């Protein structure tokens, strides 16, 4: 996918990545993941959310997660599908480098990097492993652990295909999931990469 060649003045798009971890030193793993994202060729970190503690969803008999989100300007690729696949490949490489083990769906994670939004396009494309990449992430609109950190970075964003902004979706989901579902761990610079931050008042 020639990610390493996408440097210089290549066209870029804004992508949002969701981060999560609840196994081992979760905070260190997430901070390392942010630094590795910043080191990708042709990538510029535009924002890092606050760090959140969140209740597990789907499989409840596991430790709480730490979650965050990162805004990146990334190479657009020859088309949105190939650009998104290239970014996904880089995310999977970072997960493996940080010791991610294969487990069941919604299970514990050393680190988890999800491609939430890629520019202004809805994408549905088959991956090399036969699975499908769907962007925006199909569950993001109903997951407070995604919406809260994403609202730190882009509260007014209306991802492609959504009928509401990130902030509106977060407020709605906050009412559904109730107090304690998502708690701010730190409003400090927990993963410094010289990126601007825009914390908002949602879910404090």
C-alpha positions in Angstrom: 0.0 0.0 0.0 3.1 2.2 -0.2 2.4 4.0 3.1 6.1 4.8 3.4 6.0 6.7 0.1 3.1 9.0 1.2 5.2 11.9 2.3 6.1 15.4 1.2 3.1 17.3 -0.3 0.9 14.3 -0.8 -2.8 15.1 -0.2 -3.9 14.5 3.4 -7.3 13.9 5.1 -8.3 14.1 8.7 -8.7 10.8 10.4 -9.8 10.0 14.0 -8.5 7.0 15.9 -10.0 5.5 19.0 -7.6 4.0 21.5 -8.4 1.5 24.3 -6.5 -0.9 26.7 -7.2 -2.8 29.9 -4.4 -5.4 30.1 -0.9 -4.8 31.5 0.3 -1.2 31.8 -2.7 0.2 29.9 -1.7 3.9 30.3 1.8 3.3 29.1 0.6 1.3 26.1 -1.7 4.0 25.1 0.9 6.7 25.4 3.3 4.6 23.4 0.6 4.1 20.7 0.2 7.9 20.4 3.9 8.3 19.9 4.0 5.6 17.3 1.1 7.2 15.4 3.0 10.5 15.5 6.0 8.7 14.0 4.2 7.3 11.0 5.6 8.7 7.7 3.4 11.5 6.3 1.3 11.7 9.5 0.7 14.8 11.6 -1.0 14.5 15.0 -3.6 17.3 15.3 -5.1 16.5 18.7 -5.1 14.1 21.6 -8.1 13.7 23.9 -8.2 13.4 27.6 -7.8 10.0 29.1 -10.9 8.2 30.3 -11.8 5.2 32.4 -14.7 3.3 31.0 -16.8 0.3 31.9 -16.4 -2.7 29.6 -19.1 -3.3 27.0 -20.2 -6.7 25.7 -18.0 -8.8 28.0 -18.3 -7.3 31.5 -16.2 -9.7 33.5 -12.9 -7.9 32.8 -11.1 -4.8 34.1 -12.3 -1.3 33.2 -10.7 0.2 30.1 -8.7 3.3 29.5 -9.8 5.1 26.4 -8.7 8.1 24.3 -8.9 9.5 20.8 -6.4 11.0 18.4 -6.9 13.3 15.5 -4.4 12.8 12.6 -3.8 14.3 9.2 -2.8 11.3 7.1 -2.0 10.5 3.5 -5.3 10.3 1.5 -4.0 7.6 -0.8 -5.0 7.1 -4.4 -8.6 6.8 -3.3 -10.4 6.7 0.1 -10.6 2.9 0.2 -6.9 2.4 -0.3 -6.0 5.3 2.0 -8.1 3.8 4.8 -6.7 0.3 4.3 -3.2 1.7 4.4 -3.9 3.5 7.7 -5.6 0.4 9.1 -2.5 -1.7 8.2 -0.3 0.8 10.1 -2.7 0.6 13.1 -2.5 -3.2 13.2 1.3 -3.0 13.0 1.4 -0.7 16.0 -0.9 -3.1 17.9 1.3 -6.0 17.3 4.4 -4.0 18.2 2.8 -3.3 21.6 2.0 -6.9 22.3 -1.6 -7.1 21.2 -2.8 -10.7 21.6 -5.7 -12.2 19.6 -8.7 -12.7 21.8 -12.5 -12.9 21.4 -14.6 -10.0 20.4 -15.0 -7.3 23.1 -12.4 -9.1 25.3 -9.4 -7.7 27.1 -6.9 -5.7 25.1 -3.2 -4.8 25.6 -4.0 -2.0 23.1 -6.8 -1.5 20.6 -6.7 1.1 17.7 -9.9 1.6 15.8 -10.2 3.7 12.7 -13.3 5.8 13.5 -13.5 8.4 10.7 -11.5 8.8 7.5 -12.1 12.2 5.9 -15.6 12.9 4.6 -16.3 9.5 3.0 -18.2 6.5 4.0 -16.1 3.4 3.3 -16.9 -0.2 3.0 -14.1 -2.3 1.6 -12.8 -5.8 1.9 -9.6 -6.2 3.8 -6.7 -8.5 2.8 -7.7 -11.0 5.5 -11.3 -11.3 4.1 -13.0 -9.2 6.7 -14.5 -5.8 6.0 -13.4 -2.3 6.9 -16.4 0.0 7.5 -15.8 3.7 8.2 -17.2 5.5 10.1 -16.9 2.7 12.6 -20.4 1.2 12.7 -20.7 1.1 16.5 -19.1 4.5 17.3 -22.4 6.4 17.4 -23.7 4.1 20.2 -20.5 3.8 22.3 -19.8 6.4 25.0 -16.3 5.2 25.4 -15.7 6.4 21.8 -17.9 9.5 21.8 -16.5 11.1 25.0 -12.9 11.3 23.9 -13.9 12.1 20.3 -16.0 15.0 21.6 -12.8 16.4 23.2 -11.4 16.8 19.7 -14.3 17.4 17.4 -17.6 18.1 19.2 -19.2 19.7 16.1 -18.1 16.9 13.8 -20.9 15.2 11.9 -19.3 12.0 10.6 -20.4 10.8 7.2 -23.8 9.1 7.4 -24.6 10.4 10.9 -27.7 12.5 11.6 -26.1 14.2 14.6 -22.9 15.7 15.8 -20.4 13.8 18.0 -21.3 16.0 21.0 -25.1 15.4 20.5 -24.5 11.6 20.2 -22.3 11.7 23.3 -25.0 13.6 25.3 -27.6 11.1 24.2 -25.5 8.1 25.0 -24.5 9.6 28.3 -28.2 9.6 29.3 -28.5 5.9 28.3 -25.4 4.5 29.9 -25.7 6.6 33.1 -23.3 7.9 35.7 -19.9 6.2 36.0 -19.9 4.7 32.5 -17.1 7.1 31.5 -14.9 9.0 33.9 -12.1 11.5 33.1 -8.8 10.1 34.4 -6.6 13.1 33.5 -6.9 16.4 31.9 -3.2 16.7 31.8 -0.7 16.0 29.0 -0.7 12.2 29.4 0.8 11.6 25.9 2.8 14.6 24.8 3.4 14.9 21.1 3.2 18.7 20.7 -0.4 18.4 19.5 -3.1 20.9 20.2 -5.9 19.8 22.5 -9.5 21.1 22.7 -11.2 19.6 25.8 -14.9 20.4 26.1 -17.3 20.3 29.0 -19.0 17.1 27.9 -18.8 14.2 30.3 -16.7 15.8 33.1 
